[in-house]
Amino acid sequence: MTSNNKKELLLEMKNIHIDGFSDERWHKILKGVDLNLYRGEILGLIGESGAGKSTMGKAAMGYTQPGCKIIKGEIFFNGTDLAKLTEFEKRKIWGTKISYVAQSAAASFNPAHRLMDQTISAANRAKINPTDLLRKDAVQLYESLQLPDAKNIGERYPHQVSGGQLQRIMTAMAMSPRPELIIFDEPTTALDVTTQVEVLSAMRSIVDKFNTAAIYITHDLAVVAQMADRIKVLRYGEEVEESETREMLSNPKEEYTKSLWSVRSLIKPEETNNDYMLSIKNIDAAYGSSKVLHDVSVNIPRGKTVAIVGESGSGKSTTARVITGLLPQTKGEIIFDGKKLSPKLEQRSKEELRRIQIIFQMPDTAMNPKQTVDEIIGRPIEFYHGVKGKERETKVIELLKMIELDETFLDRLPSELSGGQKQRICIARALAANPDLIICDEVTSALDQIVQEGILKLLQKLQKDLGVTYIFITHDIATVKAISDEIVVMYQGKVVEQGLKSKILNPPHPDYTELLLSSVPEMDPDWLTNLLNKRSN
Amino acid sequence: MPGDFATEILGQSATKSSVEALRSELGLDKHPIPRYFEWLSNVFQGDFGSSFSGRSKVQGDQGDRSRLVVELIIPRLKNTLFLTGVSALVAIPLALLLGISAALYRNSVYDRSATGFSLITVSSPEFFTGYIFILLLATLFPVFPTIANVNEDTSLIDRFYLTALPVFTLTLVTMGHMMRMTRSAIINILSSEYIEMAKLSGATRYEVIVKHALPNAWAPIAQVITINLAYMLIGSVVVEFVFNYQGIGRLMVGSVYNRDIPVVQACALIFASTYVILNLLADLIGIISNPRLLYPK
């Protein structure tokens, strides 16, 4: 966040058109976007998936993914048009003058090489300094990124460190040759909120320290607000609007930009009762010899929504697996509608199975890609209710209408649906069983914010109409605010607390809840600064 | 196999009693299960028994020329190992080089012709390739001999010269498989995110392939190399026959013909253990080349 008085132009992209080849034809990915970036400035690039923001970020390096090509446009970096350079000439700029930080650090490090070798590889190739100096510098970068055991962490392999650490090491790798520009491509999207805060502050301070210019790509407005001096909003490969961060947050001009944070305004009045649909009592569970749930007890009131929140590894999804019988508990019991449920799936009756349904995070992998929508939704109708033929078809169409789709979808395959539509089909499949309890396991985390809002509204409407009970597993606090009546906070396989939404979200909190809630980025450009000040006091 | 050594050696005119006599002398009349365990315990002590053939028909004759199986096999095994070893030294580096370069310039004319040609060589059986070589390099242009006739006194240089055609044949039939596998293992990895990352940090094409893709491709490549090594050793049966080379494959074929069971068993045992040992080796390479397995968390 440096103020630029000189305003020396570093990168100037003019009228960028990029086409991509997929499904046997060329699509327009970018339709004439301009971008200016000054030295030492951070530009936020936001939009939903498919908006072309990643393509734009890579194009800033003069790079396009295989299957994409630059149709038109100029990319001036320090006065040179990257679009006109040969591969050979561009390679001299990549990794040294412009470096790239990818979304999934775990997949972007080569598993066969030690972290240190990868960190200094670009600087080493360009012979910026002798190897031993580069190594020393890398250790200093690790230190300033607050990595544990900075001296030796570079000797490890990628699989030996955590996701948040890898993301910081990748930032060190990008910084090692002291580039003039860094492209951050959704660097914190795959991280937990608590880890995200650490990574964000580390990245921000190091970019500040070396006065490096950066393009920060994300779909999360609250995150970009912490990082960027200016924000550009993209949609369908076109620019929606651009302005200074504060201006953009306080006074967005376009309807679309306003809708981007509408999900955060979705609020549900809380209600609860003492009539429990499901209660799990003192559950222990383990994968092999590693115990993952310790004495977990949760009550789910009938017809209400209980959100289970916590970071990855906290045991939220394992709890869901225990309830469904996929992972039998080693201790404790599950009472469903007044009756004890057998731990093992095979020992539960068909009726018990019907009454508890689950919707998964990734609709792509939760549906058989070779089955049509009709088969996917029709199968539970046949299986649980024994309904066939004409009656079955009527029921499937009825369900499609319930999820705000229609009979034109019957013959489609999952690959012919959008992300939001796929998740709707998964919801319809769960509803087809006519269940009393639906477990939603991170059902909105793979979706864009606007699509998320649609799905959440749909789930609320279904609850109102059908009186179904939800267990809503998520790590996203905004979603929790939008949908839940009660909240359960989990940490390291234990329940930290359970209670009404208002009680959990308002102080006083147990330490972990406090950490979790305070780590959720807010739509305030000073949020991160204030939070770090508060935590260091 | 129909018949046994006794009926085979004594011919059709043999009397029933002489067949019985030979059988009891060789121990062929005993129950198979005790015979198996007797053989097994001897094998563990390094005794593979004696060959049936070459033995004197008269008991106690001083001129008994029956030989120990081990004595019979070792020189032949050395010949086969020499042939396989030389073929491997030619085929493996060549296959890796061709595979890596085909991946480097994939979909180029070079890549297409290399993969196309390798498909032809993999599909041609050894005896066909062998005779083509004989036709070209021994008959039409007499550069190499048709028969790879070596004995214990043959010098090393002569051995190379004499075995040239069998080596060419074995190289050609195995190289294609290894080359294609190397190419596809590398190309598979080229779509990984860390390869894009390497490109974006300025790595050259060569670096991307050799430094970033190859180290992650060793496991499948080692697997296919060892399968082909085993195939060379065992596939040499045909090649040795074509070029009349005194190797273990030819010995086995001859012994099967004579129903000389102790020799056949020993050969089969050698072939089988080759497969087991080489596969074990491939697994070990897979572990060593993968830091995830070598250095657990």
Interface residues (C-beta under 8 A of the other chain):
Chain A: K58 M61 Y63 Q65 R91 K92 I93 W94 G95 T96 S99 Y100 A102 S104 A107 S108 F109 N110 P111 A112 H113 S121 A122 R125 A126 R156 Y157 H159 Q160 M173
Chain B: S192 E193 Y194 E196 M197 A198 K199 L200 S201 G202 A203 T204 E207 H212 P215 N216 S289 N290 P291 R292 Y295 K297
